[in-house]
């Protein structure tokens, strides 16, 4: 896996779920908290978040058009219907299902409890010895 597949600002980010014209896209946040709407500010520039951690498709659809640059919207003929069509395949509510393999949450194993009657590291004898 390339480092660019894990960077949200990269063109090669692997969790892109929708594109809206050439300068806007929707990604899954790298920590799997929700969707983010991103904008590319230059022709070959980096991607920047303009709406982060949105959990519902309806909310993402509502905020997308007002946050987009009006010149871009006019030039590319983007309407609310265009945005709804681009987001139609997303579930109604974000859930970090194992649909993206790199979003698996790693958990630590439970700590091991020492067995009763273990020896002390200082005295090398049983610390529970009643003598």
Secondary structure, 3 states (H helix, E strand, C coil): CCHHHCCCCCCCCCCEEEEECCCEEEEECCCCCCEEEEEECCCCCCEEEEEEEECEHHHHHHHHHHHCCHHHHHHHCCCHHHHHHHHCCCCCECCCCCCCHHHCCCCCCCCCCCCCCCECCCCCCECCCCC
